[in-house]
Amino acid sequence: MSILKTYARLWADDLDRALPLLEQLTGEQPHLRMTFESVGLAAVRDFLVIAGPAEEREKYSHASATVVVDDLDALQTTLESAGATITSPATDGPTGRFLYARHVDGAGIEYVEWKPELVRRLLQLP
């Protein structure tokens, strides 16, 4: 199991208002943009902007980062053997499969296994 990418989460009321500064700071356009349930998501370099009304963003605030891995099942085994708690089980989403976990030290992380075409397109991996 390998970590492929890590995103720092940024919280915003409005995605279109949040993105211009990130685009200016990074010199890049979002490489991923979508709606998931009731929030807008956009990834720019190593930032994942989660935007929408505060009560909707609150549903995802228990995780401090989003980590993309190559094998979610192997990751879950590793997490559980290290004493982590799976707080949301593996679920299918628009980019692949994801789960939420709380590490033994209390850190909450979202782990995602992207669909193979996203890995190839966004990370240039075979």
N, C-alpha and C positions, 0 to 999 in steps of 0.2 A: 504494500500500500504506500502510495506517495502523495504528498501534497503538491498540487499543480499550480495553485494560485491562491492568494489571500487578499481579501478586500476589507478595507476599513469601512465601517458603516457610517454614513452621514444621514442626518434626519432633516427633512425640509417640509414646509407646508405645500410648496408648489415646485414641481420638477422643472418646468420651463424657466422659472426664476433662479433656480439653484445651479443649473448647468452652465450658463455663460461664464461664470467665474472659474469653475473647474476646467472648462475648455481653455480659457485663457492661461490659467496656471500650468496646465499640463501640455498645452499645445496640441491636444487631441480632441476628437469628437467621441461621443459615446460609442463603444463597440458592442453594447448590448442595451436594448431599451424595450420595456414591456410593461404590461399591467398584470399584477398578480392579486387575485381577489380584489380588494378595494384600494390598493396602493399602486403608485407608479414606481418603477425601478429603472435606474440607468447606471451603467458601469462605465467609468472613465478612468483609464489606467488602473490604479489600485484602489479606487474609491467606488463604493456602491451607494448611490443615493436612493433613499427610501422616502417617498413623498406622498403626502395625503393629509387628511384631517388627523389631528393629534390622537383622537380615540382609535383610529384605524392603525396608525403607526405603533401605538402602544402594544398591539398584538404581537409585534416582532421585536420589541425593545429588550427582551430577556437575553438576546444574543449580542455580543460586542463585536463580532466579526463574522464574515462568511468565508469559508475555506473550501476550495474546490479540490477534490481528491479523485484518484483514478479508480478506487474500488471501495464503495460505501459499505459493503458487507464485511470486508476485511477490517475497515476502519472501526465499525461497530464492535467487532470482536476485540480489537485493541483497546478501545475505550472502556468496554465493560471489564476487561481483565485489569485495567488500571484503576478501577473503582468509580468510573464515571457513570452517571445516570442518563439514560436516554429519555429526554423529556417529551419529545414528539417522535414517534416511530418513523421509519423510512416510508416516504410517501412520494408518489409520482407528481412532478410539477412540469411547468413549461420548458425548463432547460434540462430536465433529467429527473433524478431522484435526490431527495434531501432528507435530513433528519436534524433534530436539535438535541444537543447534549449539554449536561452540566458536569464539568470536570470536578474531581474531588476537591480542588481548591476553590470551587464556587464559580469559576468562569463559565459563561454560557456561550456556546458557539453553534452556528448553523454550518453543517457540512453538506456539500452538494457533490454528486457525481454527475457531471454533464453528459449529455448525449454525445456519442462519438463525433458527429459532424460539428458540434460546437468546439470540442477539443481541437479538432483539425483546423477549423477556421480561425479560432481566437488564439490558440496557443501554438499553431503550426507544428503539432505533434502528429505522428503517424496514427 
